[in-house]
Amino acid sequence: MSRFASTCRLLAGCALVGLTASASTAPVAAQASAPDFGFAGWLNEATFEGGELIPVEGSPPLFRQDPAYPFVPNNRDAQPTYRIADLAANPNVKQWAKDVMRKDNDEVIAGKIAYTARSSCHPAGVPGFDLFGFQPVFFLQTPKKIAVIYSGDQQIRHIYLDVPHSKTVKPSWYGESVGRYEGDTLVVDTIGLNTKTVVDNFRTPHTEKLHVVERWKLIEDGKTLEVTFTVDDPDTFEKPWTAKQRFRKADGPMTEQVCAEGNFLLFDYGVPKDDDHPDF
């Protein structure tokens, strides 16, 4: 049995989109124009460009790197550095969040390891999931649910189609996501996110009022997958803001990559430990 077939059995008999001409087309058959994200994985294009979000015209500003501390990504002929937000340049973020970020920035400048969900083997939340890079994401589409799998450590988001949000949602790492197809676009509405995650690569915090709407669409003749997401949290941001990420097709099947426990040989990135004080 293939790895994908095994994964599908764990996901309650999902249809592998693009694998066969019969079962895999079931989600698309319900709506002729609905997007079929296919069997291929999708790799975040920003991965190799420093991970910057793509701004959207008319939206409040996004955080950018503080020019006093230039950002150097991996795979450059220089020592990599961490994200340090230019706090003064973003009036859309409320003061309590800036105070948290300023303390964090000062600690990173002083030598602390900057937190990321990926390096720390934690769930990224939403929209943090859309920032994952280096390994592709895969979509398993069925008529009632879509599972989105980040192959870096097999983190899974569950998107329930054509249903309303629950009346009461207990906050969790990935919250509650409900979706629908609007023509050639998959629209995903997520609420109920806990405060253990951040919303961007600059480690911007949020409250449990965080509400994220994503719009996933194939562009450039299906060669690129684009997600436009709007972030709304009235206790953290003065106004909702919008940004984009783009993904290109990744060749090859999903591979197994474990975000290793006990990976503390060089640095402690805050990886969860199996001890008397569990992190989850």
MIDOSE-1310 file (N, C-alpha, C; in nm, 2 decimals, decimal comma, always signed):
residues 280
msrf	+0,09/-0,12/+0,00/+0,00/+0,00/+0,00/+0,09/+0,12/+0,00; +0,06/+0,22/-0,09/+0,14/+0,34/-0,09/+0,12/+0,43/+0,03; +0,22/+0,52/+0,05/+0,21/+0,62/+0,16/+0,08/+0,70/+0,15; +0,04/+0,74/+0,03/-0,08/+0,82/+0,02/-0,20/+0,74/+0,05
astc	-0,20/+0,61/+0,01/-0,32/+0,53/+0,04/-0,33/+0,51/+0,19; -0,22/+0,49/+0,26/-0,22/+0,47/+0,40/-0,27/+0,60/+0,47; -0,23/+0,71/+0,42/-0,27/+0,84/+0,48/-0,42/+0,86/+0,46; -0,47/+0,82/+0,34/-0,61/+0,84/+0,31/-0,70/+0,75/+0,40
rlla	-0,65/+0,63/+0,43/-0,73/+0,54/+0,52/-0,74/+0,61/+0,66; -0,63/+0,67/+0,70/-0,63/+0,74/+0,83/-0,73/+0,86/+0,83; -0,75/+0,91/+0,71/-0,84/+1,03/+0,70/-0,98/+0,99/+0,66; -1,02/+0,87/+0,70/-1,16/+0,82/+0,69/-1,20/+0,81/+0,54
gcal	-1,11/+0,74/+0,46/-1,15/+0,71/+0,33/-1,16/+0,82/+0,23; -1,07/+0,92/+0,24/-1,07/+1,03/+0,15/-1,04/+0,99/+0,00; -1,08/+1,07/-0,09/-1,04/+1,05/-0,23/-0,92/+1,12/-0,26; -0,82/+1,06/-0,33/-0,70/+1,12/-0,36/-0,72/+1,20/-0,49
vglt	-0,72/+1,33/-0,48/-0,75/+1,42/-0,59/-0,64/+1,40/-0,70; -0,68/+1,37/-0,82/-0,58/+1,36/-0,93/-0,52/+1,23/-0,94; -0,55/+1,13/-0,85/-0,48/+1,00/-0,86/-0,56/+0,91/-0,96; -0,69/+0,92/-0,96/-0,77/+0,84/-1,05/-0,87/+0,93/-1,12
asas	-0,93/+0,89/-1,22/-1,03/+0,97/-1,30/-1,17/+0,96/-1,24; -1,19/+0,87/-1,14/-1,32/+0,84/-1,09/-1,34/+0,90/-0,95; -1,28/+0,83/-0,85/-1,31/+0,88/-0,71/-1,25/+1,02/-0,69; -1,13/+1,05/-0,75/-1,06/+1,17/-0,72/-1,14/+1,30/-0,78
tapv	-1,23/+1,28/-0,87/-1,30/+1,40/-0,93/-1,43/+1,43/-0,86; -1,46/+1,35/-0,75/-1,59/+1,37/-0,68/-1,60/+1,51/-0,63; -1,50/+1,57/-0,56/-1,52/+1,71/-0,51/-1,55/+1,81/-0,62; -1,49/+1,79/-0,74/-1,50/+1,88/-0,85/-1,63/+1,86/-0,92
aaqa	-1,68/+1,74/-0,92/-1,80/+1,71/-0,99/-1,92/+1,78/-0,94; -1,92/+1,81/-0,81/-2,03/+1,88/-0,74/-2,04/+2,03/-0,79; -1,93/+2,08/-0,84/-1,93/+2,22/-0,89/-1,83/+2,22/-1,00; -1,87/+2,24/-1,12/-1,78/+2,22/-1,24/-1,66/+2,31/-1,23
sapd	-1,68/+2,43/-1,18/-1,57/+2,53/-1,18/-1,48/+2,52/-1,06; -1,52/+2,43/-0,96/-1,44/+2,42/-0,84/-1,29/+2,39/-0,87; -1,20/+2,44/-0,80/-1,06/+2,41/-0,82/-1,02/+2,27/-0,78; -0,94/+2,21/-0,86/-0,88/+2,08/-0,83/-0,73/+2,10/-0,81
fgfa	-0,69/+2,09/-0,69/-0,55/+2,12/-0,66/-0,45/+2,01/-0,69; -0,51/+1,89/-0,73/-0,43/+1,79/-0,79/-0,35/+1,71/-0,69; -0,28/+1,61/-0,75/-0,20/+1,52/-0,67/-0,06/+1,57/-0,63; -0,02/+1,67/-0,70/+0,11/+1,73/-0,67/+0,11/+1,81/-0,54
gwln	+0,23/+1,82/-0,47/+0,24/+1,91/-0,36/+0,26/+2,05/-0,41; +0,25/+2,15/-0,32/+0,27/+2,29/-0,35/+0,37/+2,35/-0,25; +0,48/+2,41/-0,31/+0,59/+2,46/-0,23/+0,58/+2,61/-0,23; +0,59/+2,67/-0,11/+0,58/+2,81/-0,08/+0,70/+2,88/-0,16
eatf	+0,66/+2,97/-0,25/+0,76/+3,04/-0,33/+0,85/+3,13/-0,25; +0,79/+3,18/-0,14/+0,86/+3,28/-0,06/+0,97/+3,21/+0,03; +0,97/+3,08/+0,03/+1,07/+3,01/+0,11/+1,21/+3,05/+0,08; +1,24/+3,07/-0,05/+1,38/+3,09/-0,08/+1,41/+3,24/-0,11
egge	+1,31/+3,33/-0,07/+1,32/+3,47/-0,09/+1,31/+3,54/+0,05; +1,33/+3,47/+0,15/+1,32/+3,53/+0,28/+1,19/+3,52/+0,35; +1,09/+3,47/+0,29/+0,96/+3,44/+0,35/+0,87/+3,56/+0,36; +0,89/+3,67/+0,29/+0,81/+3,79/+0,30/+0,67/+3,76/+0,25
lipv	+0,57/+3,82/+0,31/+0,43/+3,82/+0,26/+0,42/+3,91/+0,15; +0,33/+3,88/+0,05/+0,31/+3,97/-0,06/+0,20/+4,07/-0,02; +0,23/+4,20/-0,02/+0,13/+4,30/+0,02/+0,01/+4,31/-0,08; -0,10/+4,35/-0,03/-0,22/+4,37/-0,12/-0,25/+4,52/-0,12
egsp	-0,27/+4,58/-0,24/-0,30/+4,72/-0,25/-0,43/+4,76/-0,17; -0,42/+4,87/-0,09/-0,53/+4,91/-0,02/-0,54/+4,86/+0,12; -0,46/+4,76/+0,15/-0,46/+4,70/+0,29/-0,37/+4,78/+0,38; -0,40/+4,77/+0,51/-0,30/+4,83/+0,61/-0,16/+4,77/+0,59
plfr	-0,06/+4,83/+0,63/+0,08/+4,79/+0,61/+0,11/+4,65/+0,68; +0,20/+4,58/+0,62/+0,26/+4,46/+0,68/+0,39/+4,50/+0,76; +0,43/+4,41/+0,85/+0,56/+4,44/+0,92/+0,67/+4,41/+0,82; +0,77/+4,49/+0,83/+0,89/+4,46/+0,75/+1,01/+4,47/+0,84
qdpa	+1,13/+4,42/+0,79/+1,25/+4,41/+0,87/+1,30/+4,55/+0,92; +1,34/+4,56/+1,04/+1,40/+4,68/+1,09/+1,53/+4,71/+1,01; +1,54/+4,82/+0,94/+1,66/+4,84/+0,87/+1,79/+4,84/+0,95; +1,78/+4,86/+1,08/+1,90/+4,86/+1,16/+1,95/+4,72/+1,18
ypfv	+1,87/+4,62/+1,15/+1,91/+4,48/+1,17/+1,87/+4,40/+1,04; +1,95/+4,42/+0,94/+1,92/+4,35/+0,81/+1,90/+4,20/+0,83; +1,80/+4,15/+0,75/+1,76/+4,01/+0,75/+1,85/+3,94/+0,65; +1,91/+3,83/+0,69/+1,98/+3,74/+0,60/+1,93/+3,60/+0,61
pnnr	+1,86/+3,55/+0,51/+1,80/+3,42/+0,51/+1,91/+3,31/+0,50; +1,87/+3,19/+0,52/+1,96/+3,07/+0,50/+2,01/+3,07/+0,35; +2,11/+2,99/+0,32/+2,16/+2,96/+0,19/+2,21/+3,09/+0,12; +2,27/+3,18/+0,20/+2,34/+3,29/+0,15/+2,49/+3,29/+0,20
daqp	+2,57/+3,36/+0,13/+2,71/+3,37/+0,17/+2,73/+3,47/+0,28; +2,66/+3,45/+0,39/+2,66/+3,54/+0,51/+2,60/+3,47/+0,62; +2,63/+3,51/+0,74/+2,56/+3,45/+0,86/+2,41/+3,48/+0,86; +2,33/+3,38/+0,87/+2,18/+3,41/+0,87/+2,15/+3,49/+1,00
tyri	+2,04/+3,57/+0,99/+1,99/+3,65/+1,10/+1,84/+3,61/+1,12; +1,78/+3,68/+1,22/+1,64/+3,65/+1,25/+1,56/+3,78/+1,21; +1,43/+3,75/+1,22/+1,33/+3,86/+1,19/+1,33/+3,96/+1,31; +1,34/+4,09/+1,28/+1,33/+4,19/+1,38/+1,24/+4,29/+1,31
adla	+1,11/+4,31/+1,37/+1,01/+4,39/+1,31/+1,05/+4,54/+1,33; +1,02/+4,62/+1,23/+1,03/+4,77/+1,24/+0,90/+4,81/+1,30; +0,89/+4,82/+1,43/+0,77/+4,84/+1,51/+0,71/+4,98/+1,48; +0,79/+5,08/+1,46/+0,75/+5,21/+1,44/+0,68/+5,23/+1,31
anpn	+0,71/+5,14/+1,21/+0,65/+5,16/+1,08/+0,52/+5,10/+1,06; +0,46/+5,04/+1,16/+0,33/+4,98/+1,14/+0,23/+5,03/+1,24; +0,15/+5,13/+1,21/+0,05/+5,19/+1,30/-0,07/+5,11/+1,32; -0,08/+5,00/+1,24/-0,21/+4,92/+1,25/-0,21/+4,82/+1,37
vkqw	-0,09/+4,80/+1,43/-0,08/+4,71/+1,54/-0,09/+4,78/+1,68; -0,18/+4,73/+1,77/-0,20/+4,80/+1,89/-0,08/+4,79/+1,99; -0,08/+4,88/+2,08/+0,04/+4,89/+2,16/+0,08/+4,77/+2,24; -0,02/+4,70/+2,30/+0,01/+4,58/+2,38/+0,09/+4,48/+2,30
akdv	+0,05/+4,46/+2,17/+0,12/+4,36/+2,09/+0,26/+4,41/+2,06; +0,28/+4,54/+2,03/+0,41/+4,60/+2,01/+0,50/+4,58/+2,13; +0,44/+4,60/+2,25/+0,52/+4,58/+2,37/+0,57/+4,44/+2,38; +0,49/+4,34/+2,35/+0,53/+4,20/+2,35/+0,64/+4,18/+2,25
mrkd	+0,62/+4,24/+2,13/+0,72/+4,22/+2,02/+0,85/+4,29/+2,05; +0,85/+4,41/+2,11/+0,97/+4,48/+2,15/+1,05/+4,40/+2,25; +0,99/+4,34/+2,35/+1,06/+4,26/+2,44/+1,13/+4,14/+2,37; +1,05/+4,08/+2,28/+1,10/+3,96/+2,21/+1,22/+4,01/+2,12
ndev	+1,20/+4,12/+2,05/+1,31/+4,17/+1,96/+1,44/+4,19/+2,04; +1,42/+4,26/+2,16/+1,54/+4,29/+2,24/+1,61/+4,16/+2,28; +1,53/+4,06/+2,31/+1,60/+3,93/+2,35/+1,67/+3,86/+2,24; +1,61/+3,87/+2,12/+1,67/+3,81/+2,00/+1,80/+3,88/+1,96
iagk	+1,79/+4,02/+1,97/+1,91/+4,10/+1,94/+2,02/+4,06/+2,04; +1,98/+4,03/+2,16/+2,08/+4,00/+2,27/+2,13/+3,85/+2,26; +2,08/+3,77/+2,16/+2,13/+3,64/+2,14/+2,03/+3,53/+2,15; +1,90/+3,56/+2,19/+1,80/+3,45/+2,20/+1,77/+3,40/+2,06
iayt	+1,73/+3,27/+2,06/+1,68/+3,20/+1,93/+1,54/+3,26/+1,90; +1,52/+3,31/+1,79/+1,39/+3,36/+1,75/+1,30/+3,24/+1,72; +1,18/+3,25/+1,78/+1,08/+3,14/+1,77/+1,02/+3,13/+1,63; +1,01/+3,01/+1,58/+0,92/+2,99/+1,46/+0,85/+2,85/+1,49
arss	+0,73/+2,84/+1,44/+0,66/+2,71/+1,46/+0,74/+2,60/+1,40; +0,80/+2,62/+1,28/+0,87/+2,51/+1,21/+0,99/+2,46/+1,29; +1,08/+2,56/+1,34/+1,20/+2,52/+1,41/+1,17/+2,46/+1,54; +1,05/+2,49/+1,60/+1,02/+2,45/+1,73/+0,92/+2,33/+1,73
chpa	+0,89/+2,28/+1,61/+0,80/+2,16/+1,60/+0,66/+2,18/+1,66; +0,61/+2,30/+1,65/+0,48/+2,34/+1,70/+0,38/+2,36/+1,58; +0,25/+2,34/+1,60/+0,16/+2,38/+1,50/+0,16/+2,53/+1,48; +0,14/+2,57/+1,36/+0,16/+2,71/+1,32/+0,03/+2,79/+1,33
gvpg	-0,09/+2,73/+1,35/-0,21/+2,81/+1,35/-0,24/+2,86/+1,21; -0,33/+2,95/+1,20/-0,37/+3,02/+1,08/-0,36/+3,17/+1,10; -0,30/+3,24/+1,01/-0,24/+3,20/+0,88/-0,10/+3,15/+0,88; -0,05/+3,12/+1,00/+0,09/+3,07/+1,01/+0,11/+2,94/+0,92
fdlf	+0,01/+2,86/+0,91/+0,02/+2,74/+0,82/+0,06/+2,78/+0,68; +0,01/+2,89/+0,63/+0,04/+2,94/+0,50/+0,18/+2,99/+0,48; +0,25/+3,00/+0,59/+0,39/+3,05/+0,58/+0,49/+2,94/+0,58; +0,44/+2,82/+0,61/+0,54/+2,70/+0,61/+0,61/+2,69/+0,48
gfqp	+0,74/+2,66/+0,48/+0,82/+2,65/+0,36/+0,91/+2,53/+0,37; +0,99/+2,52/+0,26/+1,09/+2,42/+0,24/+1,04/+2,28/+0,21; +0,92/+2,24/+0,26/+0,85/+2,12/+0,22/+0,71/+2,16/+0,17; +0,66/+2,08/+0,08/+0,53/+2,12/+0,02/+0,41/+2,09/+0,10
vffl	+0,30/+2,15/+0,07/+0,17/+2,11/+0,13/+0,09/+2,03/+0,02; +0,00/+1,94/+0,07/-0,08/+1,86/-0,02/-0,23/+1,87/+0,02; -0,31/+1,87/-0,08/-0,46/+1,89/-0,05/-0,53/+1,75/-0,09; -0,60/+1,70/+0,01/-0,69/+1,58/-0,01/-0,83/+1,63/-0,01
qtpk	-0,89/+1,64/-0,13/-1,02/+1,69/-0,14/-1,13/+1,59/-0,15; -1,23/+1,60/-0,07/-1,35/+1,51/-0,08/-1,47/+1,60/-0,08; -1,59/+1,55/-0,11/-1,71/+1,63/-0,11/-1,74/+1,70/+0,02; -1,71/+1,65/+0,13/-1,75/+1,71/+0,26/-1,63/+1,77/+0,34
kiav	-1,51/+1,73/+0,31/-1,40/+1,78/+0,39/-1,27/+1,78/+0,30; -1,19/+1,88/+0,33/-1,05/+1,89/+0,27/-0,95/+1,88/+0,38; -0,85/+1,79/+0,36/-0,74/+1,78/+0,46/-0,62/+1,85/+0,39; -0,56/+1,94/+0,45/-0,44/+2,00/+0,40/-0,32/+1,96/+0,48
iysg	-0,22/+1,89/+0,42/-0,11/+1,83/+0,49/+0,02/+1,90/+0,46; +0,08/+1,95/+0,56/+0,22/+2,01/+0,55/+0,31/+1,89/+0,56; +0,39/+1,86/+0,46/+0,47/+1,74/+0,46/+0,60/+1,75/+0,55; +0,63/+1,87/+0,60/+0,74/+1,89/+0,68/+0,74/+1,80/+0,81
dqqi	+0,62/+1,79/+0,87/+0,61/+1,70/+0,98/+0,46/+1,65/+0,99; +0,40/+1,64/+0,87/+0,27/+1,58/+0,86/+0,16/+1,65/+0,95; +0,17/+1,79/+0,96/+0,07/+1,86/+1,03/-0,05/+1,87/+0,94; -0,17/+1,86/+0,99/-0,29/+1,85/+0,91/-0,39/+1,95/+0,96
rhiy	-0,45/+2,02/+0,86/-0,56/+2,11/+0,88/-0,69/+2,04/+0,82; -0,80/+2,05/+0,89/-0,93/+1,99/+0,85/-1,02/+2,11/+0,81; -1,07/+2,11/+0,69/-1,16/+2,21/+0,64/-1,29/+2,14/+0,61; -1,40/+2,18/+0,68/-1,53/+2,11/+0,66/-1,61/+2,20/+0,56
ldvp	-1,66/+2,14/+0,46/-1,73/+2,21/+0,35/-1,88/+2,23/+0,37; -1,92/+2,35/+0,33/-2,07/+2,38/+0,32/-2,14/+2,35/+0,45; -2,08/+2,39/+0,57/-2,14/+2,38/+0,70/-2,11/+2,51/+0,77; -2,20/+2,55/+0,87/-2,17/+2,67/+0,94/-2,07/+2,64/+1,05
hskt	-2,02/+2,75/+1,11/-1,94/+2,73/+1,23/-2,02/+2,68/+1,35; -1,96/+2,61/+1,44/-2,02/+2,56/+1,56/-2,07/+2,68/+1,64; -2,17/+2,67/+1,72/-2,22/+2,78/+1,81/-2,11/+2,81/+1,91; -2,04/+2,71/+1,96/-1,94/+2,73/+2,06/-1,81/+2,66/+2,01
vkps	-1,70/+2,73/+2,00/-1,58/+2,67/+1,95/-1,47/+2,69/+2,06; -1,42/+2,58/+2,11/-1,31/+2,58/+2,21/-1,18/+2,61/+2,13; -1,11/+2,71/+2,18/-0,98/+2,75/+2,11/-0,88/+2,63/+2,10; -0,82/+2,62/+1,98/-0,72/+2,52/+1,96/-0,61/+2,57/+1,87
wyge	-0,51/+2,49/+1,84/-0,40/+2,53/+1,76/-0,45/+2,57/+1,62; -0,53/+2,49/+1,55/-0,58/+2,53/+1,42/-0,72/+2,57/+1,41; -0,79/+2,59/+1,53/-0,92/+2,64/+1,53/-1,02/+2,56/+1,46; -1,13/+2,62/+1,42/-1,23/+2,55/+1,34/-1,24/+2,62/+1,20
svgr	-1,22/+2,54/+1,10/-1,22/+2,59/+0,96/-1,33/+2,53/+0,88; -1,42/+2,62/+0,83/-1,52/+2,58/+0,74/-1,50/+2,64/+0,60; -1,54/+2,57/+0,50/-1,50/+2,62/+0,36/-1,62/+2,60/+0,27; -1,60/+2,67/+0,15/-1,70/+2,66/+0,04/-1,62/+2,69/-0,09
yegd	-1,68/+2,64/-0,20/-1,62/+2,68/-0,33/-1,71/+2,80/-0,38; -1,64/+2,90/-0,42/-1,70/+3,01/-0,49/-1,64/+3,02/-0,63; -1,70/+2,95/-0,73/-1,65/+2,94/-0,86/-1,52/+2,87/-0,86; -1,41/+2,93/-0,90/-1,28/+2,87/-0,91/-1,19/+2,89/-0,79
tlvv	-1,26/+2,93/-0,67/-1,18/+2,97/-0,55/-1,24/+2,89/-0,43; -1,14/+2,84/-0,35/-1,18/+2,77/-0,23/-1,17/+2,88/-0,12; -1,28/+2,91/-0,05/-1,28/+3,01/+0,06/-1,29/+2,93/+0,19; -1,20/+2,97/+0,28/-1,19/+2,90/+0,41/-1,20/+3,00/+0,52
dtig	-1,29/+2,98/+0,61/-1,32/+3,08/+0,72/-1,28/+3,01/+0,85; -1,18/+3,06/+0,93/-1,13/+3,00/+1,05/-1,14/+3,09/+1,17; -1,20/+3,03/+1,28/-1,21/+3,10/+1,41/-1,17/+3,00/+1,51; -1,17/+3,04/+1,64/-1,14/+2,95/+1,75/-0,99/+2,92/+1,76
lntk	-0,91/+3,01/+1,73/-0,76/+2,99/+1,74/-0,71/+3,03/+1,87; -0,62/+2,94/+1,93/-0,57/+2,98/+2,06/-0,45/+3,08/+2,04; -0,40/+3,13/+2,15/-0,30/+3,24/+2,15/-0,16/+3,18/+2,15; -0,14/+3,06/+2,13/+0,00/+3,00/+2,13/+0,07/+3,02/+2,00
tvvd	+0,01/+3,07/+1,90/+0,07/+3,09/+1,77/+0,09/+3,24/+1,74; +0,16/+3,27/+1,63/+0,18/+3,41/+1,58/+0,12/+3,42/+1,44; +0,10/+3,54/+1,39/+0,04/+3,55/+1,26/+0,13/+3,58/+1,15; +0,26/+3,60/+1,17/+0,35/+3,63/+1,06/+0,49/+3,59/+1,11
nfrt	+0,59/+3,61/+1,02/+0,73/+3,57/+1,05/+0,80/+3,66/+1,15; +0,73/+3,77/+1,18/+0,79/+3,87/+1,28/+0,73/+3,84/+1,42; +0,66/+3,73/+1,43/+0,62/+3,68/+1,56/+0,52/+3,78/+1,63; +0,43/+3,83/+1,54/+0,32/+3,91/+1,59/+0,21/+3,83/+1,66
phte	+0,18/+3,87/+1,79/+0,09/+3,79/+1,86/-0,06/+3,82/+1,82; -0,15/+3,76/+1,88/-0,29/+3,78/+1,86/-0,37/+3,74/+1,98; -0,50/+3,77/+1,98/-0,59/+3,72/+2,08/-0,68/+3,61/+2,03; -0,77/+3,56/+2,11/-0,86/+3,45/+2,07/-0,97/+3,51/+1,98
klhv	-0,98/+3,64/+1,96/-1,07/+3,69/+1,86/-1,02/+3,68/+1,72; -0,91/+3,63/+1,70/-0,85/+3,62/+1,56/-0,95/+3,54/+1,47; -0,97/+3,60/+1,35/-1,06/+3,55/+1,25/-0,99/+3,56/+1,12; -0,97/+3,45/+1,05/-0,89/+3,45/+0,92/-0,98/+3,39/+0,81
verw	-0,98/+3,46/+0,70/-1,05/+3,42/+0,58/-0,95/+3,40/+0,47; -0,93/+3,28/+0,42/-0,84/+3,25/+0,31/-0,91/+3,23/+0,18; -0,86/+3,27/+0,07/-0,91/+3,24/-0,07/-0,80/+3,18/-0,15; -0,81/+3,05/-0,17/-0,72/+2,97/-0,25/-0,76/+2,96/-0,39
klie	-0,67/+2,99/-0,49/-0,70/+2,99/-0,63/-0,58/+2,96/-0,71; -0,61/+2,87/-0,82/-0,50/+2,84/-0,91/-0,49/+2,96/-1,01; -0,37/+3,00/-1,04/-0,35/+3,10/-1,14/-0,24/+3,06/-1,23; -0,21/+3,14/-1,34/-0,10/+3,11/-1,43/-0,12/+2,97/-1,49
dgkt	-0,24/+2,95/-1,54/-0,28/+2,82/-1,61/-0,25/+2,70/-1,52; -0,28/+2,72/-1,39/-0,26/+2,61/-1,29/-0,12/+2,58/-1,25; -0,03/+2,66/-1,29/+0,11/+2,64/-1,25/+0,14/+2,70/-1,11; +0,05/+2,79/-1,06/+0,08/+2,85/-0,93/-0,05/+2,85/-0,85
levt	-0,04/+2,82/-0,72/-0,15/+2,83/-0,63/-0,13/+2,95/-0,54; -0,23/+3,04/-0,54/-0,22/+3,16/-0,47/-0,33/+3,16/-0,36; -0,28/+3,20/-0,24/-0,38/+3,22/-0,13/-0,37/+3,37/-0,08; -0,49/+3,43/-0,08/-0,51/+3,56/-0,03/-0,58/+3,55/+0,10
ftvd	-0,52/+3,60/+0,21/-0,59/+3,58/+0,34/-0,61/+3,72/+0,41; -0,72/+3,73/+0,48/-0,75/+3,85/+0,55/-0,75/+3,82/+0,70; -0,68/+3,89/+0,78/-0,66/+3,87/+0,92/-0,74/+3,98/+1,00; -0,83/+3,94/+1,08/-0,91/+4,03/+1,16/-0,90/+3,99/+1,31
dpdt	-0,86/+4,08/+1,39/-0,85/+4,07/+1,54/-0,86/+4,21/+1,60; -0,98/+4,25/+1,63/-1,00/+4,39/+1,68/-0,93/+4,42/+1,81; -0,88/+4,32/+1,88/-0,80/+4,35/+2,00/-0,65/+4,36/+1,97; -0,61/+4,33/+1,85/-0,47/+4,34/+1,82/-0,44/+4,44/+1,71
fekp	-0,53/+4,45/+1,61/-0,51/+4,53/+1,49/-0,62/+4,64/+1,49; -0,58/+4,76/+1,44/-0,68/+4,87/+1,43/-0,78/+4,84/+1,32; -0,73/+4,77/+1,21/-0,82/+4,73/+1,10/-0,77/+4,60/+1,05; -0,86/+4,52/+0,99/-0,82/+4,39/+0,93/-0,72/+4,42/+0,82
wtak	-0,63/+4,33/+0,80/-0,53/+4,34/+0,69/-0,52/+4,22/+0,60; -0,47/+4,24/+0,49/-0,47/+4,13/+0,38/-0,33/+4,11/+0,32; -0,30/+3,99/+0,30/-0,17/+3,96/+0,23/-0,19/+3,83/+0,15; -0,08/+3,80/+0,07/-0,08/+3,69/-0,02/+0,04/+3,60/+0,00
qrfr	+0,02/+3,48/-0,04/+0,14/+3,38/-0,06/+0,11/+3,31/-0,18; +0,22/+3,27/-0,25/+0,21/+3,19/-0,37/+0,29/+3,06/-0,36; +0,24/+2,95/-0,42/+0,30/+2,82/-0,41/+0,32/+2,77/-0,56; +0,43/+2,70/-0,58/+0,45/+2,64/-0,71/+0,45/+2,49/-0,69
kadg	+0,42/+2,42/-0,80/+0,41/+2,27/-0,79/+0,54/+2,21/-0,76; +0,53/+2,11/-0,67/+0,65/+2,04/-0,63/+0,65/+1,90/-0,69; +0,75/+1,85/-0,75/+0,76/+1,72/-0,81/+0,78/+1,62/-0,70; +0,73/+1,50/-0,72/+0,75/+1,39/-0,63/+0,64/+1,37/-0,53
pmte	+0,64/+1,25/-0,47/+0,53/+1,22/-0,37/+0,56/+1,28/-0,23; +0,46/+1,27/-0,15/+0,48/+1,32/-0,01/+0,58/+1,23/+0,06; +0,68/+1,29/+0,12/+0,78/+1,21/+0,19/+0,76/+1,23/+0,34; +0,81/+1,14/+0,42/+0,80/+1,15/+0,57/+0,92/+1,22/+0,62
qvca	+0,89/+1,33/+0,69/+1,00/+1,40/+0,76/+0,95/+1,43/+0,90; +1,02/+1,38/+1,00/+0,99/+1,40/+1,14/+1,06/+1,53/+1,20; +0,98/+1,61/+1,26/+1,04/+1,72/+1,34/+1,09/+1,66/+1,47; +1,22/+1,63/+1,47/+1,27/+1,54/+1,57/+1,26/+1,59/+1,71
egnf	+1,22/+1,49/+1,80/+1,22/+1,52/+1,94/+1,36/+1,51/+1,99; +1,40/+1,59/+2,09/+1,53/+1,58/+2,14/+1,64/+1,64/+2,06; +1,60/+1,73/+1,96/+1,70/+1,79/+1,87/+1,76/+1,91/+1,93; +1,85/+1,89/+2,03/+1,91/+2,00/+2,11/+2,06/+2,00/+2,10
llfd	+2,11/+1,94/+1,99/+2,26/+1,93/+1,98/+2,33/+2,07/+1,97; +2,26/+2,16/+1,90/+2,32/+2,29/+1,88/+2,25/+2,40/+1,96; +2,12/+2,40/+1,94/+2,04/+2,50/+2,01/+1,91/+2,44/+2,06; +1,85/+2,51/+2,16/+1,72/+2,47/+2,20/+1,61/+2,56/+2,14
ygvp	+1,54/+2,51/+2,04/+1,44/+2,59/+1,98/+1,31/+2,59/+2,04; +1,30/+2,53/+2,16/+1,17/+2,52/+2,23/+1,09/+2,40/+2,18; +1,15/+2,30/+2,13/+1,09/+2,18/+2,09/+1,02/+2,11/+2,21; +0,89/+2,07/+2,19/+0,82/+2,00/+2,31/+0,90/+1,88/+2,36
kddd	+0,90/+1,87/+2,49/+0,97/+1,75/+2,55/+0,87/+1,66/+2,62; +0,90/+1,54/+2,62/+0,81/+1,44/+2,68/+0,86/+1,43/+2,83; +0,81/+1,51/+2,91/+0,85/+1,51/+3,06/+0,72/+1,53/+3,14; +0,74/+1,58/+3,26/+0,63/+1,60/+3,35/+0,55/+1,72/+3,32
hpdf	+0,59/+1,80/+3,23/+0,51/+1,92/+3,19/+0,49/+1,93/+3,04; +0,39/+1,85/+2,99/+0,37/+1,85/+2,85/+0,33/+1,98/+2,79; +0,36/+2,00/+2,67/+0,33/+2,13/+2,60/+0,20/+2,13/+2,53; +0,14/+2,01/+2,51/+0,02/+2,01/+2,43/-0,10/+1,96/+2,52
